[in-house]
Amino acid sequence: MVISDYYSSLEIKQKSEFIKKVIETCGFSYPTFMTKMRKGSWSKLEREAIERIIKEDKHADTD
């Protein structure tokens, strides 16, 4: 899954929660998050961590 596609599919409140989780997990600032989101410039480890967050969020939605 492309991270930006997932992010675009979220509602405003969900986007805020997603951003918070990613920032806490990856340890970068909000402006860095937005730059990486716009450019799609995630490192391999960042991408793996974010995909894990997405998987957990999708699993939580089905519960």
N, C-alpha and C positions, 0 to 999 in steps of 0.2 A: 504494500500500500504506500502511496505517496503521502508524506506527512502533510503537505499543504492541502491536499484534497480532503483529508480527514479533518483538518483544522477548519476548512471552509464549510464543512457540513455541520459544524457545531453551532448551537445557539449562543448568544452573547454570554450568558452565565457560564455555560460549559466551556467556552473559550477561555474565560478568566481562570477557571479551575485547572484547565489543561496547561495554560501558560505557567501557573504557579507550580504545578507538579514538575514540569520540564525544567524550570529555573532551579528549583530545589535539587532535582536529581543531577542535572548537568553542571550546576554551579556557575552559571553566567548571568549577566544582567538582562533586564527587559529589552533595552536597545539591541543587545547582541542577539537575543532570541528573535526579535523582529527582523533583523538583518539576515540571519541565517534562514528564517522562514521565507523571506522574499527571494533570496538567492538560491535556496535549496542547498546551502553549503555546509551540511552536517558532516562531521567526521564519522568514521565507521562506528566508534563506540557510542557517540551521541545518537546516531540513527538506531542502533540496537536498543539503547535505553528508552528512546521515545517510542519505538515500536512495542516494547514491553508495556509502557504506560497505556498505549492505545489498546493493546490486547486486554489489559486489566480493566480499562474503562468499558470496553465492549462486553466483557464478561459480567461486570457489575450491572450493566443495563439489562442483561437477560435474567438476572436473579429477581 
